[in-house]
Amino acid sequence: MRSRIARPAFAALAAAALLAVTGCQVDVDTAGGPPSGDDSTLTVAIDRSIDSLDPHESGSSGDRHVLANIFDRLVETDVDGGFVPGLATSWEVSADELSYTFRLREGVTFHNGEAFDADAVAANIERMRELARSDEIATISSVDVVDPLTVRFRLSEPFGGLLATLADRAGMMVAPEAARDRAAFAAHPVGTGPFEFASQTTGDSVTLTRNEDYWTPGTPTVDRVVFRIIPDTDAKVARLLAGELDLVDTVSPQSVPRIENNDSLRLSTRELTFNIRVYFNSGRAPFDDVRLRRAVAAAIDRTEAARVANGEYAVPAPGPFPGVGQVPQADPDTARRLAAEAGVAPRFSMLVNADDPAQSRLAQTLQSQLAQAGITMEIDAREYGAMLSQYRSLDYDAILLTNSGLPTLGESYYRNFHPDGSAYESGFADETVHEHLAALRANSDEARGPELERRLADDFAREVPQVTLFFFTDLKAVSQRVQGFQHYADGVLRLAKVGRA
C-alpha cells in the first residue's frame, strides 16, 4: 500500500451565495454581540443565513463558516489547499484505489463527552447514506472497523475525489448518539471542533463558545465567536469601521477603497475559483429546447457581466473551468437565429437573490444584453431562502447562483447535472454528458484531469446546461486588532487560532 498526503487533484475550491432570512430564537444559552473592548470575543459578519448546522444535511455553502468551527474533518486542508491530517492522522490507499485506511487521532472526544473512534466514523458514514449529501459517499460500499483507532473504507469503484470530499462536509464527524434525533441535532449540533454551539437566532446570529477540551494545545484563542448575518456590504464595512465587527467574510469591490484607505483595517484577497452561473431548468419549457439555451448563452457578454458585477476582481469565464478554452464573444445575431429555429418568442423568468445588490446589477445587465437579441428576461427577485426553495422544487426557468463551495468544480457539476447528484435540480438529461461527469469525478490521475475537463467543457458548450459568467477573487476585510487570521484556499473561515488584541 502507498501513503498519500497530497494536494487535491484539480483543486477548484469554491464557495458562497448571498442569503438572508428572518426568524425566531432557536436556543438561548448565550447571545448578543460583545462590547468593542471585549478581547475574549471575536465578532464576524457573514452575508448569508444558515440552511442547516447538521453538516450531513447542509445544502448551502453559507453554512460552511460556522460548521468548520464546530466540526473537525477526517482530512483537513492547509492554507493553500493541500491535504493534511485532521481527525485522521494518516491514510493509505491501496494500489487498486478501492481501499482507504485511516489511522485516527487518539484522545479526542465530542463536545458532549462521547468518544471519537473508529466506531464513530463508521456510524457517521452509515448516517450519511440516509441524508441529503449521500451522493458524496456513494462509492463507499462498506466501512471496516480494524481497531479502535483504525478504519478502512472499501469503495465500489475508484473515486479520485474522496480525500477532497472528506475535507468538506462529508468528512465532518458528528457525535453519533447526539445525532440520533435529527431535529434536535440540527438545533444543537455536537462535534469535536475548537468551538461548541451555544445559540442561534435565525437570520441574525450564531454564537459559539470555546471547547475547553480541544485536542490542539493552546487553541482556540478566544472564548467566544459570534457570527452576525449581515447581507449588505456597506452595512458590514460601516460596522467594521465602528469597531462592532472584527472580520467580514465577503466585501464588494465597491467597498475596497474604504477599506484600503483606513489604517484600522486591512483587505485580504485570495484568487479562487468562485464563480457566478446561470442555471437552466432543462426539464421544462422553454429550456427543454437546447436551441433556446444556446441562444441565451450566445447573447451574453461575459466581459461586460464581469465588469459590472465585480470590476477588476472578476475574470470572464471561457466555460465551466478557468483557463480551459477562450471566452465566447456575445453574438446577438446567432442568438436570434437559434430562437427563430426553435419557433417560439423567447421569454423566461430568472430567479435572483433580492438581498444581493451586486446580483441585482448583474441581472439587469443580463436582461439588457438579452433584449438586444430579442430575448425577454423577467427578473424574479426573492429573499434567498424563498429563492432556494423554489429552485429545489424545480419551479423555475433559470436562476442566477454563485458556485456552491464543493471541494472541486468537477464535483460541483456532478452534483448539479448528474441524476445521481444530491443537488440535481436542473432537469438536465444527456447520457453522454452524465458519463463524462462521472468520469471526471472518479478520476485520480492528475495528468489526465485537464483532458477530462476539456471534454466536459466541450459538452457544456454544446448542451448548455448552464452558463458560467465569470470567476472572481474572494475579498475579506479584517480589523487590524485581529491576530492570526489566514485566508484559506477554499475561502472558509477557520478561527481556532484567530485572536483579538
N, C-alpha and C positions, 0 to 999 in steps of 0.2 A: 504494500500500500504506500502511497506517496502523500506527504504532508502538503497542504495548500493553505497559505495565508497570502492572498494576492489582492490586487485591485479588482473592482468589479469589471467584468468584460463589458465593453461598450457602455461605460457608466454614464448614462444620461440621467443624472439625478434631478428631480424636478419637484415643484410644489406650487400650490396656492391658488385660491379663488376667493374673492371677497364675499363676505356674508354678514348678516346681522339679523337677529330675531329678538323679539321681546318676550318676556315670560315671567315665571314665578320662582320663588326660592325653592331649592331642592334639598339642601342640607345646611344647617346653620351652626357649625362648630366655631369657625372664625370667619369674619367677613370684613369688607371695607378696606380702604386704602390707608397707607401709612402716612404719618406726617413727613414732610420733606426732609427732616433731620434724622429719621429712623434708619440707622445703618444696618439693622438686622433684617430689613425687609427690602426685597427687590420688586419693583413695580414695572410691569411690562405691558405694552399695548400690542394687542393682536387685532387684526382687522376682520375677523370672522368669528361667528358664534360656533358653538360646539355641536357637532352632529351626534357623536357618541363618545363617551370616555371608556368604553369597552373596546380595546384595540381589535378584537376579532369581529366586531360589528361596525367599526368606524368606516364611514363612507365618504368622508370629506378630508382633503389634505389639511384643512384648517385645524383638525384635532391634533395634528402631529406634535405641535409645540408643547402642548400640555402632556400628552401621552409619553413623550420622550423623557419627561422628568419624573413620571410616576413609575414607569416600567423600564426595566433593563431588557436588552435583547440578547438572544443567544450569541449573535455576531454583531459587533459594533463596527463603525467606520471611523477612521481618523479624520482630521480636519480637511484633508484633501480627497477623501472618498475611498481610501484603501481599507481593506478588511482587517480588523484587529480583534483580539479576544474580547468577549463580553462575559455573559454568564457561562459561555463555553470558553475554556482556556486554550484549547487547541482542537484541531479536527484533522481527520484523514479521509481521503477519497479513494475508493477502490479503482483499479485500473480500468474497469468497465464503466465507471461512473454511476453505478447502480447502488452504491452503499456509501453513506457518510457516517463516520463515527466521531462523536463529540465527547471530549473529556470536560466535565463540568466543574465549576468553581466550588470549592469546599467552604462550608460555614456560612452560607447565605440563607437568610430567612425572609419570608414575605412580611409585609407590614403588620399582618395580624398574627405573626408568630409561626405560621405554617413553614415547614422546611422546604427549601428548594433542592430538589434532587432529580434523579432520572425518572422516577415515577411522576413527578410534577410535569416534566417535559412531555412524557407520553400522554398524560391527561390533557395537556394543552393542545396537542396535535389532534387528539380524538375530539375534543370540544370544537375545534375549528371546523371540522368536517360538517357540522350541522349549522354553521353560521355564515354570515354574508360573504366573508372573504375565503370561502372554502376552496375556490379555484386555485388559490395561490399555493396550497399544499396538496393539490390533487394527485401529483406524481408520487407522493409519499404513500406507498402501499401498506407499509407496516412500520412499527417502531419497536425495537428490541431494547429492553432494559438489561444491559450487560452486567452492571453492578450499580450500586447507589450513585456513583458519580460518572457513569459512562452510559451513553445512549447511542443507539445505531438506527439511522433512518435507512430503510430499504425502498428503493424507487422502482416504479413500474417501467420507467424509461429514463434515459439521461435528461437532466434538466440543468442546463448551464447557469440558470439564474437563481439556483437555490440559495446560495450564500447571500446574494443581494436581497432575496425575499426575506431571509431570516434576519437581515439587518434592518428590516422595516417592521410593520405591524404584525406580520405573521410570526416574527421572532420575539415579540414582546410576551413575556411569561406572566400569566395571571395566577393568583392564588386559587388552586383547584377547588377547595371547599367553599371559599367565599363566592366563587363564580358559579356555583350550582344554581343559585337563584339569579337568573339573568337580569331581571328588572332591578333587583336590589344591588347587584354588582354594578350596573350601569350608573346607578345613583351614587354609589360609593365604591369606586374601583380600588383594588388592592394589588400592588405589585411588589417589586424588590428595589425600586429605584431610589434615587437620592432624596426624593420628596414624597410625602404622603398626602393623599387627598384630604382636604379639610372641608371645603364647601363650594357650592356652585349656585350662582344666581343667573338663571337662563337669560342670555342676551346681554349680560352686564359684566360678569366676572367669574373667575375660578381662583380659589385660594388653595395653596399647597403649603405644608409645613415640613420642617426638617425631619428626615429619617435619622434618628439618633443612633441607630444600629447599622448604618450603611457600611458596606464591606470595603469601601475605599477610604483609607485613613485620611482625616483632615477635610473630608467633604461630607455634605455640602458646606459652602462658605457662609451662607446666610440662613436665618431661622425660618424665613417665610418668603414665598413668591406669590404675588398677586398678578394674575393675568387680567387686564382690563380690555374689554371688547369695544374698540373704537374704530368704526369703518372709515370715518372722514380723516384724510391725511392732514389737512390743515389743523383740525382739532387736536390730532395727536402731536404734531410738532409744537403747537401752542402750549400744550400741557407739559411737553418735554422742556420747553424753554422756561416755563413757570416752576420747574422743579417737582412737578407732580408725578412725572414718569422718569424711569431710568433708561429704558430701552424701548425702541419702537421697531416692531418686526418689519413692516413694509412702509416705505415712503414713496411718493410720486416724484418723477423728475422735476416737476414744477416746484417742489419743496427743497430741492438740493441747494440753491443759493442761500436760503435762510439758515440752513444747517452749516454750510461751509463758511459763512460769514459770522458765525457765532463761536467765540472761543470756548464756551462751556460745552459744546457739542462736537461730535465727530461723525463723519459719514463713513460707513463701511460698505464696500461694494464687492460683489463676487460674480464672476462670469459663470452662469449656469445655463441649463437648457430649459428654463422656464419658457413657456410659450402660450400664445393665445390661439385658439382654434375655433372654427365654425364647424359644428357637428350637424349633420343632416339626419333626419328621420327617414331612412331609406325604405322603411316598411309601409309607408303610406304616401298618397298623393300630397304634394306634387313631386316629391323627391324619390318616389319609387321609379321614376324615369331618369336613368343616368344622364340623359342629354340635358336635363334641367340642372342637375348637379354640376355638370361640366360648364354649363352656361354661367352659373353663378361664379364658379372658380375663374372662368375667363374674364369676367367683368371686374374682378377685384384687383386693385392696385396695391400690392403688398407694401411697397416702399412708402406710399403716402399713409397707409394704415399704421405702419410702424412709427412714422414721424409724428403723426397726430397723437397717438396713444402714449408713446414713451420717449420721443425725441431721440437724443444721442444714445440713450440707454436701450435701444432696440435695434435688432438686425433683421431685415426682411427674410422670410423663410423660403428656401428653394423648394421645400417639400416637408415631409414629416421628420427628417433628420437634418441637423445643421451640417453644412458643408457637403451635402450629397446632392449634386445637380446644380442647375442655375435657377435664379429667381425668375419665375414666369412674369412676363410683362402683361399688363392689362390689355385686353383685346375686345372692346365692345362689339365690333363687327362680328367676330366669331361667336360671341355670346348671343347676339340677335339671331344669327343663323341657326344655332343649336336650338334656341327656343322655338323658332319657326318650324324646325323639323319635328319638334315634339307636338306641334299643333295646338298649343294652348297659350293663353295670355299669361305669362309668368307672374304669379303673385304669391307671396308667402309671408308668414309671421316669424320674427326672430325673437326668441326669449333672451332677455338681457337682465343682468343684476342691477336693480334700481339703486342700490346703495353704493355703487362704484362710479364716481364721476368720470374716470378715465374710460371705463367701458361704455358709458353713455356717449362720450365723444366719439369713440371708435364706431359704435353702432350707427351714429348719424353720418359718419364718413362713409361707411359701407352702404348705407341707404342712398347717399348721393351718387356713389360710383355705380351702383346697380341701376339707378334711374337712368343714367346715361346710356345704358344698354337696353332700356325698355323693360326692365325688371322692377316690379313694385315690391318693396320690402317694408312691412309694417313692424314697428318696434313695440314689443310687448315687455315692458319693464316691470319686474316684480321683485319684491323682497326675496333675498337669496333662498331662504327655506322654502318658500312657495314655488320659486322657480325650479329648485332641485326636485321637489315633489312632482311637479308637472313633467319634468324630464324623465324621472324614473318610471312614471306611469305611461310613457311613450305618447303623451298628449302634447305634441309639439311638431312644428315643421322643421325648424332649425334653432340652434342655441349657441350662444357665444360663451365659451368657457376657457378658463385658464387650465393648463395641464396640471394633472392632479397628483403630482408628487410620488409616483410609484418609483421603485428602485431604478428602472431603466425605461426608456421610451418604448422599447420593444414590448416590455411587459404591459405598459400602459395601453398600447394599441391592441394587444391581445385581449385585454380586459374589456375594452370598449367595443371591439368589432368582431370578436370570435364568439360564436354562440355558447361556448363553454365558459366565457369570461363572466365574472360576477358583476360587472358593470355594463353588460350588453344591453344598452338602452338605445341602440342605433337602428335596429331592424335590418342591418346590413347583411346581405346574403350573397356570397360568391365563394364557391368551394375552393377554387384555386388560391384566392387571397387568404382564405381560412387556413389552408395548408401552409402557406408561406408565413403567416403569423405564428403558427405553431412551431415551424422550423426555426425561426429566429428566436423564439422564446426558449426552445430546448437547447440551442447551440451553446457549446462550451469552448469552441475553438476560436480564440480571439482573432486569429488570422483570417478566418472565414467570415467574421462579423460584417466587415464592410460590404462584401458581396451580397450577403443576405439583406442588409439594409438597402442597398441599391435596388435589389429586386423588389422589395416591398415599396420603395419609393415609386418605382415604375407602376406597380399595381395601383397605388393610391392616385397617381396621375391619370390613370386610365379609368378607374372605377369611382373615384372621388367620394369615398365615404365621409370625408371631412376635408377642410382646407386649413392648413397651418399658416397663420398670417405672419407671425414674427416670433423671434426668440429675444428674451430681454434679460438685463442684468438685475440681480437681486440687490436692492438698496435698503439698508438698515441705518437707523440713527441711534447713537449711543451717547449718553451723558459722560462727560469727562471724569465724573466721580466713580464710574463703573470700572472695575478692575477684573482682568482675567477673561474678558469676552473674546471668543473665537468665532469667526464666520465659517460655518461648515459648508462643505460642498453640496449638501442637499438642502441648504437653507434653513434647516430645523434648529431651533434654539435649544442648546444643551446648557443648563445653568448650574450644574453641580459645583463648578469651580469659579463661578462668577460672583464677585463681591462688590461691596459698595463702600467707598471711603468716606 
